[in-house]
């Protein structure tokens, strides 16, 4: 606080004892010069007397002197600051006070008192001036004693409550402001009294007695007052109302929080709930977000304004109550009455505000209370804002804000804030709606392209599970398939197209169709993938030169993965090949889990080493698990072993139905909203019994054809299929004869009783038979034509040691 002498200098008053006097005549000429004036400016009297005051004043103030002479003559005096030139030439800043020194019947004289300002804090104003300063100040000012009782306050402090200054005297803050946090404020005062430290910018937020329904904010500053010996006398403090600034900060903070918390997902209902969560309790006590049902479905809202003369059906998408006393009924249908404020807002697209609701008025028919006959008094609400949810010129719904416990009604600033909040949420809701529409369309396409029902067959017991991605770009292009092959065999396929959305789904459909077409050729797995790889690369090359190449690139299957497995229930063996795809897992009948050591072929269309097939026996009851890489949810390269271990543990789980086990594994390894598509195909192997298969080795002798027919008929009799004997005799005769005539090496006849009767003839030839349409004059060439007409289907399957010509006929009924 400084030395006692410094404090005394700051408090000294302007009087004759502290000033250098001199006399001036009516024209401002010096007529008398004192020793004090000589001590101050170093001029002797002889040099100054008779000189005009303007001659002593520095150049910057000299021009003011004539005007000042007129003023003190007119007003009877003057006080102010001037710069006087010292005898050595330096300027001396002095405070000047001029008063009349009239003598009876004498010339006019003026007394001028000069006080140097070099060490003075400024003009020591009289008490009246100081009282005007603090009394008329718009800032609340008060002084309390060491007991924190009011000893003085100005009129401006009364605006903050507590009454006029005279009623405050002797009272403490807690006595006059019960809504104020008096304890914390008085704690600041005691700290200032104890330490002498000034506290500046202490902010207080609360409710004053003068405004009990409105939250106010004030900034207070505290300074200790001391006597001449430096002992504390009390605390001088000021109060400034910053309520509007505080509310503006609150609004900005709420908008910032809305920007962070609203629209974090592309889920419509979640976005609507985020709007309600942000607004309660910071802004309102009760919020309901109601959207058109078409919006929740992802459909395009109807163009043009809604009809406000009829009741409107919406659905509650989000809601929150500050105390949880009102059920929001999220998901319930909400019907607003015709002509009600929400209906009018939907029709006009403009917001509506009511500061004070009539307590006994009925609600508008909404589901806010769960009782359409409730009054606003029953609901406990007193102020409301209704804001339409609009984005891109289209109305999507309506949001209602109520205040219940907070007594301050909504004002225009609150309406602006509510519109900003709803506007931000509306864009997010519309984005989510568009995403929902696109994703639903992609899902429909994906599901239509995936098998609706896997074909019935006796080779494997099969179950599949597909879970689409939850990415903003939509689902991916994962697929699975089961394709019946000749000889009671099946092909198991799982694949994945890069990218997401409708383009990926379309590319997946193209690949799946190509795989089924290639499977019909009965090729080994590695040859199927080689043909598929060539198809993808050729299609990509053709599309890259198209005018709309940029769009075509998005539908290319380059980089796709595929796993193709063939299982033979007669031999109990499988053969498989992979193109850029994870190898399958095998669960043995004893429950042990292994991963097939499968050569990793390159992804489709990118080129690389040739594809390889791997064959392995599979005991009956083994389970093949084919999956896309989305099942290993993390998918980081460094975590492959850990991901496999997680899958291994899931596959080792307790046995159950295959369909249930498939879903349990996906639920255990994949989140409910995965980042990538997941496809899992599980197949439990079966074996055809020895009594279902009959095989005979035949010599290459035409005479054996008749024996082959008789042998086949005897087996049909054993199987109870006598009604198929005639057709089977014809098929056996033609296929065996064809092999004897056109092939070389040994011949083998095999009959398989499965869901159909399969007749196979193996020979060592490499030439495929051709179906001929002979002319009426031709004597031969009708064999395969007859076979094609009396059987369900027929074909050729090539093996490393020759080929198999096969034909199928249904066990009952006429051939298809």
C-alpha positions in Angstrom: 0.0 0.0 0.0 3.1 2.3 0.2 4.6 4.5 3.0 2.6 6.7 5.3 4.0 9.8 3.7 2.9 8.5 0.2 -0.6 7.9 1.5 -0.6 11.3 3.1 0.5 12.9 -0.2 -2.3 11.2 -2.0 -4.9 12.5 0.5 -3.7 16.1 0.8 -6.2 18.8 -0.2 -5.7 21.8 -2.5 -5.6 24.9 -0.3 -3.5 28.1 0.2 -0.9 26.4 2.3 0.0 24.1 -0.5 -0.2 26.7 -3.3 1.8 29.6 -4.7 -0.4 32.8 -4.8 -0.2 35.7 -7.2 -2.5 38.5 -8.3 -3.9 39.3 -11.7 -5.7 42.3 -13.0 -8.8 42.2 -15.2 -6.7 41.6 -18.4 -4.7 38.8 -16.9 -1.6 40.8 -16.2 0.5 39.9 -13.1 0.2 42.7 -10.5 1.7 40.9 -7.5 4.2 38.0 -7.2 4.8 36.0 -4.0 7.9 34.3 -2.7 6.1 30.9 -3.1 5.6 31.7 -6.8 9.3 32.6 -7.1 10.3 29.3 -5.4 8.0 27.4 -7.8 9.1 29.0 -11.1 12.4 30.7 -10.1 11.4 34.1 -11.6 12.1 37.2 -9.4 9.2 39.6 -8.9 10.9 42.3 -11.1 10.8 40.0 -14.1 7.2 39.0 -13.8 5.1 41.8 -12.5 3.5 43.7 -15.4 3.8 40.6 -17.6 0.6 39.0 -19.1 -0.1 35.5 -17.8 0.1 34.3 -21.4 3.8 35.2 -21.4 4.4 32.7 -18.6 2.3 29.9 -20.1 4.0 27.3 -22.4 3.3 27.6 -26.1 0.7 24.7 -26.2 -1.5 26.5 -23.6 -0.7 30.1 -24.4 -3.6 30.4 -27.0 -6.1 29.4 -24.3 -5.3 32.3 -21.9 -7.6 35.0 -23.6 -10.5 32.5 -23.5 -9.8 31.6 -19.9 -9.7 35.3 -18.9 -13.2 35.7 -20.4 -14.5 32.6 -18.6 -13.3 33.6 -15.1 -14.6 37.1 -15.6 -18.0 35.7 -16.7 -18.2 32.9 -14.2 -16.4 34.6 -11.2 -13.6 32.0 -11.2 -12.0 29.0 -12.9 -10.0 25.9 -12.0 -8.0 23.7 -14.3 -4.5 22.6 -15.4 -1.9 24.6 -17.3 1.8 24.2 -18.3 3.9 27.1 -17.0 7.4 27.8 -18.3 10.1 27.6 -15.6 12.9 30.2 -15.7 15.3 27.4 -16.9 12.9 26.7 -19.8 11.3 23.4 -18.7 7.5 23.2 -18.5 5.9 22.8 -15.1 2.5 21.2 -14.9 0.4 23.1 -12.3 -3.1 23.1 -11.1 -4.6 26.6 -11.2 -7.5 27.9 -9.2 -8.6 31.5 -9.9 -11.0 33.4 -7.6 -12.2 37.0 -7.4 -10.2 39.4 -5.1 -12.4 42.5 -5.4 -11.5 45.5 -3.2 -14.0 48.1 -2.2 -13.8 51.0 -4.7 -10.7 49.5 -6.3 -9.7 48.0 -9.6 -10.8 44.3 -10.3 -8.3 41.8 -9.1 -8.0 38.0 -9.3 -6.3 35.7 -6.9 -4.5 32.8 -8.8 -3.3 29.8 -6.7 -0.7 27.5 -8.4 0.0 24.0 -7.2 2.6 21.8 -8.8 1.3 18.4 -10.1 4.6 16.6 -10.3 4.1 14.6 -7.1 0.3 15.0 -6.8 -2.1 12.2 -7.9 -4.4 14.7 -9.6 -6.9 17.2 -8.9 -8.1 16.9 -5.4 -11.8 17.4 -5.9 -14.2 18.7 -3.2 -16.4 16.2 -1.5 -19.5 17.4 -3.4 -17.9 16.4 -6.7 -16.9 13.0 -5.3 -20.4 12.4 -4.0 -21.8 13.2 -7.5 -19.3 10.7 -9.0 -20.2 7.7 -6.8 -23.8 8.7 -6.2 -24.7 9.0 -9.9 -22.5 6.2 -11.1 -24.5 3.4 -13.0 -22.3 0.9 -11.3 -23.5 -0.4 -7.9 -21.1 0.8 -5.1 -21.1 0.0 -1.4 -18.9 0.2 1.7 -19.2 -2.3 4.5 -17.4 -2.1 7.8 -15.2 -4.8 9.4 -18.3 -6.6 10.5 -19.5 -6.6 6.9 -22.4 -4.3 7.7 -23.4 -1.6 5.2 -22.2 1.9 6.1 -22.8 3.5 2.7 -24.1 2.6 -0.8 -25.2 4.5 -3.9 -28.5 4.5 -5.5 -27.5 2.3 -8.4 -27.0 -0.6 -6.0 -30.8 -0.6 -5.3 -31.3 -1.9 -8.9 -29.9 -5.2 -7.8 -32.4 -5.5 -5.0 -32.2 -4.9 -1.2 -33.9 -1.6 -1.1 -32.6 2.1 -1.1 -29.3 3.0 0.7 -31.0 4.2 3.9 -32.6 0.8 4.4 -29.3 -1.1 4.0 -27.5 0.8 6.8 -26.4 -1.6 9.5 -27.5 -4.8 7.7 -25.4 -7.5 6.1 -25.7 -8.9 2.6 -27.5 -12.1 3.7 -30.2 -9.9 5.4 -31.2 -8.0 2.2 -30.4 -10.6 -0.5 -31.7 -14.0 0.5 -31.4 -15.4 -3.1 -27.8 -14.2 -3.3 -24.9 -16.6 -2.4 -24.0 -14.4 0.6 -21.7 -16.9 2.1 -19.3 -16.9 -0.9 -19.5 -13.2 -1.4 -18.8 -12.5 2.3 -15.9 -15.0 2.2 -14.3 -12.8 -0.5 -14.8 -9.7 1.7 -13.1 -11.4 4.7 -10.2 -12.4 2.5 -9.8 -8.8 1.4 -10.0 -7.6 5.0 -7.4 -10.1 6.1 -4.9 -9.8 3.4 -5.4 -6.4 1.8 -5.4 -8.1 -1.6 -7.8 -6.6 -4.1 -10.3 -9.1 -5.7 -11.3 -8.1 -9.3 -13.9 -9.9 -11.5 -15.5 -12.2 -9.0 -18.6 -13.6 -10.9 -21.8 -14.6 -9.1 -24.8 -16.3 -10.8 -28.1 -16.7 -9.0 -31.5 -15.2 -8.4 -32.1 -11.8 -6.8 -35.2 -10.8 -4.8 -35.9 -8.2 -7.4 -36.0 -10.8 -10.2 -36.9 -14.2 -8.6 -37.9 -15.8 -11.9 -34.8 -14.8 -13.8 -31.3 -16.0 -13.4 -28.9 -13.1 -13.1 -25.1 -12.8 -13.3 -22.9 -10.1 -11.7 -19.3 -9.2 -11.5 -18.0 -7.9 -8.2 -14.7 -6.3 -7.2 -13.5 -5.8 -3.6 -10.9 -3.3 -2.2 -9.9 -2.8 1.4 -10.3 0.6 3.0 -7.6 1.8 5.6 -7.2 4.6 8.1 -4.2 6.9 8.3 -2.2 4.2 10.1 -3.0 1.5 7.5 -5.5 -0.4 9.7 -8.5 -1.9 7.8 -11.7 0.1 8.1 -13.9 -1.9 5.8 -14.4 -3.1 2.2 -15.3 -1.0 -0.8 -17.0 -3.1 -3.5 -18.6 -2.5 -6.9 -21.3 -4.6 -8.7 -21.8 -4.7 -12.5 -24.8 -6.6 -14.0 -23.5 -9.0 -16.8 -26.7 -11.0 -17.1 -27.0 -10.5 -20.8 -23.4 -11.3 -21.4 -23.8 -14.4 -19.2 -26.8 -15.6 -21.1 -25.0 -15.0 -24.4 -22.2 -17.2 -23.2 -24.6 -19.9 -22.1 -26.3 -19.8 -25.6 -22.9 -20.1 -27.3 -21.9 -23.0 -25.0 -25.2 -24.7 -25.7 -24.7 -24.4 -29.4 -21.2 -25.7 -29.1 -22.4 -28.6 -27.2 -25.1 -29.2 -29.8 -22.5 -29.2 -32.5 -20.5 -31.8 -30.7 -23.4 -34.1 -29.5 -26.1 -33.9 -32.2 -25.6 -35.9 -35.4 -22.9 -38.3 -34.1 -24.5 -41.1 -36.0 -26.7 -41.6 -39.1 -29.6 -42.9 -37.0 -32.8 -40.8 -37.2 -34.1 -41.7 -33.7 -30.8 -41.3 -32.0 -30.3 -37.9 -33.6 -33.7 -36.8 -32.4 -32.9 -38.0 -28.9 -29.6 -36.2 -29.0 -31.5 -32.9 -29.6 -33.7 -33.6 -26.6 -30.7 -34.5 -24.4 -28.8 -31.3 -25.3 -31.8 -29.1 -24.6 -32.7 -30.6 -21.2 -32.1 -29.3 -18.6 -29.8 -26.5 -19.8 -32.6 -24.8 -21.9 -35.9 -26.4 -21.2 -37.5 -28.8 -18.6 -39.4 -30.9 -21.2 -38.7 -31.5 -24.8 -40.5 -33.6 -27.4 -39.2 -34.3 -30.9 -42.0 -35.6 -33.2 -41.3 -36.6 -36.9 -43.3 -37.7 -39.8 -43.6 -41.4 -40.1 -42.3 -41.2 -43.7 -39.2 -39.5 -42.4 -38.5 -42.3 -40.0 -38.8 -44.8 -42.8 -36.3 -42.9 -44.8 -38.9 -41.9 -47.4 -39.1 -38.5 -49.1 -41.6 -36.2 -47.3 -44.5 -34.9 -49.3 -43.7 -31.7 -51.2 -45.6 -28.6 -50.2 -47.0 -27.5 -46.8 -49.0 -29.8 -44.6 -52.7 -29.3 -44.2 -53.2 -27.4 -40.9 -56.9 -27.9 -40.9 -56.8 -31.6 -40.1 -55.2 -33.6 -37.3 -51.6 -34.6 -38.0 -50.1 -38.0 -37.1 -46.5 -38.0 -36.1 -44.3 -40.4 -34.2 -42.3 -39.5 -31.1 -38.7 -39.8 -32.2 -37.0 -38.3 -29.1 -37.9 -36.8 -25.8 -36.7 -36.0 -22.3 -38.0 -34.6 -19.0 -35.7 -32.9 -16.5 -37.1 -34.8 -13.6 -38.4 -37.9 -15.5 -42.0 -37.3 -14.2 -43.5 -37.2 -17.7 -43.3 -40.3 -19.9 -42.1 -39.3 -23.4 -43.3 -42.5 -25.1 -40.5 -42.6 -27.7 -41.8 -44.6 -30.6 -45.5 -43.9 -29.9 -47.8 -42.3 -32.4 -48.6 -38.7 -31.7 -51.7 -37.0 -33.0 -52.0 -33.2 -32.9 -55.4 -31.6 -33.1 -56.4 -29.5 -36.1 -55.6 -25.8 -35.6 -53.2 -26.5 -32.6 -49.9 -24.6 -32.5 -47.9 -27.7 -33.6 -50.2 -28.3 -36.5 -50.0 -24.6 -37.6 -46.2 -24.7 -37.3 -46.1 -27.8 -39.6 -48.3 -26.1 -42.1 -46.6 -22.7 -42.1 -43.0 -23.7 -41.3 -42.8 -20.9 -38.7 -42.1 -21.1 -35.0 -44.6 -20.3 -32.2 -43.9 -18.9 -28.7 -46.2 -18.5 -25.7 -44.6 -16.8 -22.7 -47.4 -17.8 -20.3 -49.8 -20.6 -21.1 -53.3 -20.5 -19.7 -53.1 -23.2 -16.9 -56.6 -24.5 -17.5 -56.3 -24.8 -21.3 -56.2 -28.4 -22.6 -53.1 -29.7 -24.3 -53.1 -30.0 -28.1 -53.8 -33.7 -28.3 -50.1 -34.7 -28.2 -48.7 -37.8 -26.4 -46.6 -35.6 -24.1 -48.6 -36.6 -21.0 -50.0 -39.9 -22.2 -53.4 -38.3 -21.5 -54.9 -36.3 -24.3 -57.3 -34.6 -21.9 -54.7 -33.1 -19.5 -54.5 -29.4 -18.9 -51.2 -27.4 -18.9 -51.8 -27.1 -15.1 -51.8 -30.9 -14.8 -48.6 -31.1 -16.8 -47.1 -28.3 -14.7 -45.9 -26.4 -17.8 -46.2 -22.6 -18.1 -44.1 -21.5 -21.1 -43.7 -23.2 -24.5 -41.8 -22.9 -27.8 -42.9 -24.9 -30.9 -40.3 -25.1 -33.7 -40.7 -26.9 -37.0 -38.0 -29.3 -38.0 -37.1 -28.2 -41.5 -34.1 -29.0 -43.7 -33.5 -28.1 -47.3 -36.9 -26.5 -47.6 -38.9 -29.6 -46.4 -40.7 -29.9 -43.1 -39.7 -33.2 -41.3 -41.6 -32.7 -38.0 -41.9 -30.5 -35.0 -40.0 -29.9 -31.7 -41.8 -28.6 -28.6 -39.9 -27.0 -25.7 -41.6 -26.6 -22.3 -40.6 -25.0 -19.1 -42.0 -26.3 -15.8 -39.7 -25.9 -12.8 -37.8 -23.0 -14.3 -40.1 -20.0 -13.7 -38.5 -17.7 -16.3 -40.6 -17.7 -19.4 -39.2 -18.2 -22.9 -38.3 -14.9 -24.6 -37.4 -13.9 -28.2 -33.7 -14.7 -27.6 -34.7 -18.2 -26.4 -36.8 -18.7 -29.5 -33.8 -17.8 -31.7 -31.7 -20.2 -29.8 -34.3 -23.0 -30.1 -34.5 -22.4 -33.8 -30.7 -22.7 -34.1 -30.7 -25.9 -32.1 -33.5 -27.4 -34.2 -32.0 -26.2 -37.5 -28.7 -28.0 -36.7 -30.5 -31.2 -35.7 -32.8 -31.0 -38.8 -29.9 -31.2 -41.2 -28.6 -34.2 -39.3 -32.0 -35.8 -39.3 -32.3 -35.3 -43.0 -28.9 -36.7 -43.6 -29.8 -39.7 -41.5 -33.1 -40.0 -43.5 -31.2 -40.0 -46.8 -28.7 -42.5 -45.4 -31.6 -44.7 -44.2 -33.2 -44.6 -47.6 -30.0 -45.4 -49.5 -29.0 -48.1 -47.0 -32.5 -49.7 -47.1 -32.3 -49.7 -50.9 -28.9 -51.3 -50.8 -30.1 -53.8 -48.2 -33.1 -54.7 -50.4 -30.8 -55.2 -53.4 -28.3 -57.1 -51.3 -30.9 -59.4 -49.8 -32.5 -60.0 -53.2 -29.1 -61.0 -54.6 -28.2 -63.3 -51.7 -29.9 -66.7 -51.7 -33.3 -66.5 -50.1 -33.2 -70.2 -49.2 -30.3 -72.5 -49.5 -31.0 -75.5 -51.8 -32.0 -78.8 -50.2 -29.4 -81.5 -50.5 -28.0 -84.4 -48.6 -24.2 -83.6 -48.7 -24.1 -81.1 -45.8 -26.2 -79.6 -43.1 -25.9 -75.9 -43.7 -26.6 -72.6 -41.9 -25.6 -69.0 -42.9 -25.7 -65.6 -41.2 -25.2 -62.2 -42.8 -24.9 -58.9 -40.9 -24.7 -55.7 -42.9 -22.2 -52.9 -42.1 -23.3 -49.8 -40.3 -20.9 -47.5 -42.2 -22.1 -44.1 -43.5 -21.4 -45.4 -47.0 -23.8 -48.3 -46.5 -23.4 -52.1 -46.5 -20.7 -53.9 -48.3 -20.6 -56.7 -50.9 -20.2 -59.8 -48.9 -22.0 -62.9 -50.1 -22.3 -66.7 -49.6 -23.8 -69.5 -51.6 -24.4 -73.2 -51.8 -24.5 -74.7 -55.3 -25.5 -78.4 -55.9 -23.1 -80.1 -58.3 -23.2 -83.4 -60.1 -22.6 -86.7 -58.3 -24.4 -85.5 -55.1 -21.6 -83.0 -54.5 -22.0 -79.4 -53.4 -20.0 -76.2 -53.8 -19.7 -73.9 -50.8 -18.8 -70.2 -51.7 -18.1 -67.1 -49.6 -16.9 -63.9 -51.2 -16.4 -60.2 -50.6 -16.4 -57.2 -52.9 -14.4 -54.1 -51.9 -16.3 -50.9 -51.2 -19.8 -50.2 -49.8 -23.2 -49.3 -50.9 -25.4 -50.1 -53.9 -22.4 -50.3 -56.3 -20.8 -53.0 -54.1 -24.0 -54.9 -53.9 -24.4 -54.8 -57.7 -20.9 -56.0 -58.2 -21.5 -58.7 -55.7 -24.5 -59.9 -57.7 -22.5 -60.0 -60.9 -19.8 -62.1 -59.2 -22.3 -64.5 -57.6 -23.9 -65.1 -61.0 -20.6 -65.7 -62.6 -19.6 -68.2 -59.9 -22.8 -70.1 -60.3 -22.3 -70.2 -64.1 -18.8 -71.5 -63.7 -19.8 -74.0 -61.1 -22.2 -75.6 -63.7 -19.1 -76.5 -65.7 -18.0 -78.9 -62.9 -14.5 -77.5 -62.9 -12.0 -77.9 -60.1 -11.9 -75.0 -57.5 -8.7 -73.5 -58.8 -10.0 -73.5 -62.4 -13.3 -71.8 -61.3 -11.3 -69.0 -59.6 -8.9 -68.7 -62.6 -11.9 -68.2 -65.0 -13.5 -65.8 -62.5 -10.2 -63.8 -62.2 -10.0 -63.5 -66.0 -13.6 -62.3 -66.1 -13.0 -59.6 -63.5 -9.9 -58.3 -65.1 -11.4 -58.3 -68.6 -14.5 -56.5 -67.3 -12.4 -53.9 -65.5 -10.4 -53.2 -68.7 -13.5 -52.8 -70.8 -15.2 -50.5 -68.2 -12.1 -48.4 -67.8 -12.4 -47.2 -71.4 -16.1 -46.3 -71.1 -17.2 -42.6 -71.2 -18.5 -43.0 -67.7 -15.4 -44.7 -66.5 -15.5 -42.9 -63.1 -18.9 -44.4 -62.4 -17.9 -47.8 -63.8 -14.8 -48.0 -61.6 -17.0 -48.0 -58.5 -18.9 -51.1 -59.7 -15.7 -53.1 -60.5 -15.0 -56.3 -58.6 -11.2 -55.8 -58.8 -9.7 -56.8 -55.5 -12.6 -59.0 -54.5 -12.0 -62.1 -52.4 -13.5 -65.5 -52.9 -13.3 -69.0 -51.3 -14.6 -71.9 -53.3 -15.0 -75.3 -51.7 -16.3 -78.6 -53.2 -17.5 -81.4 -50.9 -18.1 -85.0 -52.1 -20.4 -86.9 -49.7 -19.6 -90.2 -51.5 -15.9 -90.0 -51.0 -16.0 -87.8 -47.8 -13.4 -85.4 -49.3 -13.3 -81.7 -50.0 -11.3 -79.6 -52.4 -10.9 -75.9 -52.1 -9.1 -72.8 -53.4 -9.0 -69.1 -52.3 -8.5 -65.8 -54.0 -7.5 -63.1 -51.5 -9.7 -64.6 -48.9 -9.2 -66.0 -45.3 -8.8 -69.7 -45.1 -11.7 -71.7 -43.6 -11.8 -73.3 -40.2 -12.7 -77.0 -39.7 -14.3 -78.3 -36.5 -13.7 -82.0 -36.2 -16.3 -84.3 -34.8 -14.3 -84.4 -31.5 -14.6 -80.6 -31.2 -11.0 -79.6 -32.1 -10.6 -76.6 -34.4 -8.0 -76.2 -37.1 -7.5 -73.7 -39.9 -6.8 -75.1 -43.4 -3.3 -74.5 -44.6 -4.6 -73.0 -47.9 -2.2 -71.2 -50.4 -3.3 -67.5 -50.4 -4.2 -66.8 -54.0 -4.2 -63.2 -55.2 -7.5 -61.1 -55.1 -9.6 -61.3 -58.2 -8.5 -59.1 -61.1 -5.2 -57.9 -59.8 -3.0 -60.6 -61.3 -0.4 -62.7 -59.5 0.6 -66.4 -59.1 -1.8 -69.1 -60.3 -4.5 -70.4 -58.0 -4.0 -73.8 -56.3 -6.5 -76.3 -55.0 -6.0 -78.3 -51.8 -7.8 -81.6 -51.1 -8.5 -83.1 -47.7 -10.7 -85.8 -46.2 -13.5 -84.7 -43.9 -14.9 -87.2 -41.5 -18.7 -87.2 -41.2 -19.8 -84.7 -38.7 -17.0 -82.3 -39.4 -18.0 -78.6 -39.7 -16.6 -76.2 -42.3 -16.7 -72.5 -41.3 -16.4 -70.2 -44.3 -16.4 -66.5 -43.4 -15.5 -63.0 -44.6 -12.8 -60.9 -42.9 -15.5 -58.8 -41.1 -16.0 -61.7 -38.7 -12.5 -60.9 -37.4 -13.8 -57.5 -36.3 -10.4 -55.8 -35.7 -8.7 -57.0 -38.8 -5.3 -55.4 -38.1 -2.5 -57.3 -39.7 -0.5 -57.6 -36.5 -3.6 -59.1 -34.7 -4.3 -61.9 -37.1 -3.2 -64.6 -34.6 -5.3 -63.0 -31.9 -8.3 -62.8 -34.2 -8.0 -66.4 -35.1 -7.8 -67.4 -31.5 -11.0 -65.5 -30.8 -12.7 -67.4 -33.6 -11.2 -70.7 -32.4 -12.7 -70.2 -29.0 -16.1 -69.3 -30.4 -16.1 -72.4 -32.6 -15.2 -74.6 -29.7 -18.3 -73.5 -27.9 -21.0 -75.9 -26.7 -22.7 -77.8 -29.5 -26.2 -76.8 -30.5 -28.2 -76.6 -33.7 -26.0 -75.4 -36.5 -28.3 -72.4 -37.2 -28.2 -71.3 -33.6 -24.4 -71.9 -33.4 -23.9 -69.7 -36.5 -25.7 -66.8 -34.9 -24.1 -67.2 -31.5 -20.6 -67.0 -33.2 -21.5 -63.8 -35.1 -23.0 -62.2 -31.9 -19.9 -63.2 -29.9 -17.3 -61.8 -32.4 -19.1 -58.9 -34.2 -20.6 -55.8 -32.7 -24.3 -55.1 -33.2 -23.3 -52.2 -35.6 -20.2 -53.5 -37.4 -17.9 -51.4 -39.5 -17.8 -54.1 -42.2 -20.1 -56.7 -43.6 -20.0 -60.1 -42.1 -20.9 -63.4 -43.8 -20.6 -66.8 -42.1 -21.4 -70.0 -43.8 -21.2 -73.2 -41.7 -21.6 -76.7 -43.2 -21.7 -79.9 -41.2 -20.6 -82.8 -43.5 -22.6 -86.0 -44.1 -21.8 -89.2 -45.9 -23.9 -91.3 -48.3 -24.2 -94.8 -46.9 -22.7 -97.8 -48.7 -26.3 -98.9 -49.5 -26.8 -95.7 -51.4 -23.9 -96.2 -53.9 -23.3 -99.0 -56.3 -20.3 -99.2 -58.6 -19.1 -101.7 -61.3 -16.0 -101.9 -63.4 -16.8 -102.8 -67.0 -14.6 -104.1 -69.8 -14.6 -102.2 -73.1 -16.7 -104.8 -74.8 -20.1 -104.1 -76.5 -21.4 -107.4 -75.2 -21.2 -106.0 -71.6 -23.9 -103.4 -72.3 -26.7 -105.9 -71.7 -25.1 -107.1 -68.5 -24.8 -103.5 -67.3 -28.5 -102.9 -67.9 -29.5 -106.1 -66.0 -27.1 -105.3 -63.1 -28.5 -101.8 -62.8 -32.1 -103.0 -62.8 -31.4 -105.5 -60.0 -30.0 -102.7 -57.9 -33.0 -100.5 -58.6 -35.2 -103.4 -57.4 -33.2 -103.5 -54.2 -33.7 -99.8 -53.7 -37.5 -100.1 -54.5 -37.2 -98.0 -57.7 -38.6 -100.5 -60.1 -40.6 -97.7 -61.8 -37.3 -96.2 -63.0 -36.0 -99.4 -64.5 -37.0 -98.7 -68.1 -35.5 -95.2 -68.1 -32.4 -96.3 -66.3 -31.9 -99.2 -68.8 -32.0 -96.6 -71.6 -29.6 -94.3 -69.9 -27.1 -97.0 -68.9 -27.2 -98.5 -72.4 -26.5 -95.2 -74.2 -23.8 -94.0 -71.8 -21.9 -97.3 -71.6 -22.2 -97.7 -75.4 -20.9 -94.2 -76.0 -17.9 -94.8 -73.7 -17.0 -98.1 -75.4 -17.2 -96.6 -78.9 -15.5 -93.2 -78.3 -13.2 -93.6 -75.2 -10.3 -95.7 -74.2 -9.2 -97.5 -71.0 -11.3 -98.9 -68.3 -15.0 -98.1 -67.8 -16.9 -97.8 -64.5 -20.6 -97.5 -64.0 -21.9 -96.0 -60.7 -25.5 -95.5 -59.5 -26.1 -93.1 -56.6 -29.4 -93.0 -54.8 -29.7 -89.5 -53.4 -32.5 -87.0 -53.7 -32.4 -88.1 -57.3 -31.1 -91.2 -59.1 -27.7 -90.5 -60.5 -26.1 -92.6 -63.2 -22.4 -92.0 -63.9 -20.1 -93.6 -66.5 -16.4 -93.1 -66.1 -13.9 -93.6 -69.0 -10.3 -92.6 -69.7 -11.1 -90.4 -72.6 -10.6 -86.6 -72.7 -13.1 -85.8 -75.4 -16.5 -84.4 -74.3 -19.6 -85.9 -75.9 -21.8 -83.6 -78.0 -25.5 -83.6 -78.2 -26.6 -84.1 -81.9 -29.9 -83.6 -83.6 -29.9 -86.3 -86.4 -31.9 -86.0 -89.5 -34.8 -88.4 -90.1 -32.7 -90.4 -92.6 -29.8 -90.9 -90.1 -29.5 -94.3 -88.5 -27.6 -93.2 -85.3 -26.7 -90.2 -83.2 -29.8 -90.2 -81.1 -28.2 -91.5 -77.9 -27.5 -88.4 -75.9 -30.6 -86.7 -77.3 -32.7 -89.5 -75.8 -30.8 -89.2 -72.5 -31.5 -85.5 -72.3 -35.2 -86.0 -73.0 -35.8 -88.8 -70.4 -33.6 -87.4 -67.6 -33.8 -84.3 -65.4 -30.3 -83.1 -66.4 -27.0 -84.5 -67.7 -23.5 -83.4 -68.2 -19.8 -84.1 -68.3 -17.3 -83.8 -65.4 -13.5 -84.0 -66.2 -11.1 -85.7 -63.8 -7.3 -85.8 -64.0 -7.6 -89.5 -65.2 -10.5 -89.0 -67.6 -14.1 -87.9 -67.6 -17.5 -88.8 -66.1 -20.7 -88.6 -68.1 -23.7 -88.4 -65.7 -27.4 -88.1 -65.8 -30.0 -87.5 -63.1 -33.6 -88.5 -62.9 -36.1 -87.8 -60.1 -37.0 -90.6 -57.8 -40.7 -90.2 -58.4 -42.8 -88.6 -61.1 -42.0 -87.8 -64.7 -38.6 -86.4 -65.6 -38.3 -82.6 -65.5 
